[in-house]
Amino acid sequence: MKKVRSIIYKDGKLKLLDQRKLPVVTEFITCSTYEEVGECIREMVVRGAPAIGATAAYGMAIGAMTSSVKDTLTLVKELEHIAEYLCQTRPTAVNLFWAIDRMLNVAKANENLSLEEFKERLLEEAHQIANEDIEINRRIGAHGEKLIDDGDTILTHCNAGALATVDYGTALGVIRAAHEAGKKVHVYADETRPYLQGARLTAWEMVQEEIPVTLITDNMAGYVMKLGRIQKIIVGADRIAANGDTANKIGTYSLAVLAKEHGIPFYVAAPVSTFDFSIKTGDEIPIEERSPREVTHIGDIQIAPEGVKIFNPAFDVTPHEYITAIITEYGVIKNPDAEKIAALQDQIQKEG
């Protein structure tokens, strides 16, 4: 079956696959303004840190192209306001802020261009961010698949696949690369309450590509490990601190603790744009809290009593001590810590 790309830009509009309706309905939402782009990020039409970053970049470009201002300097000021709006949509995924900062830097560096050239330059940068993401994910996959053995069964959480990126995926990109290399792999997907990204999205992606997949509820993971059915665990990331502490979808920390208890390698796959070198530890990562309705309802069906108090953090933080390795486009960082992350930062700066 033909793969569906979740982010498509054409003729001044951004089409986003509505991931809230998968796997039952495949439907795109068309965004013509930066406000519509921001709303799609906030409401999780698009989700996954790399995909959010690329979407925000297009939101900045669309904001510039639809602006009615008559000079570039004024447009730069307007873009700063657009950036503030977009930055408020999802606080945990650092790729959002990385992409917006990159677009602002390009805007400020090109404010002497004509208005039309300026707008075209911003659109070119958004395209470049999107295209880079695809190439980066394939490099992550190439590095990560070397850690996968033929016959491995791999547990993953949430969705870090093509739907969470521009294409190919991070954690699922590693699995795809192993599959493409001819390795017989089997995926166990946690359903990932409360938003069910594993059940709705990861399982859907694996079925589309005919990679064997078994769906389990989140509270089955420990038992499945005890049975010896899991050889590796691979997850994505929404923000990685300078010491390697990693924020990912709620429930990831529990898996890491269980993995350590059962002696199972626990891998994080993420591009370097997901690293936040400005924060020392995961304690500084802001954790988004979402609507209580996500917990009290599944779709339109209420599953909890009226009046019950709800705590709904969207992410948790896994301490670096629980992470066997972080897989990036620059290679594999085994037993990550502050010293090794600093070396990665130096490598990035040297390579430009």
Secondary structure, DSSP 8 states (H G I E B T S, - for coil): -----SEEEETTEEEEE-TTSTTT---EEEE-SHHHHHHHHHTTSS-SHHHHHHHHHHHHHHHHHT---SSHHHHHHHHHHHHHHHHTS-SS-HHHHHHHHHHHHHHHHTTTS-HHHHHHHHHHHHHHHHHHHHHHHHHHHHHHGGG--TT-EEEE-S--BGGGSSSSBSHHHHHHHHHHTT---EEEEE--TTTTHIIIIIHHHHHHTT--EEEE-GGGHHHHHHTT--SEEEE--SEE-TTS-EEEETTHHHHHHHHHHHT--EEEE--GGGB-TT-SSGGGS---B--THHHHEETTEE-S-TT-----BSEEEE-GGG-SEEEETTEEEES--HHHHHHHHHHHHHH-
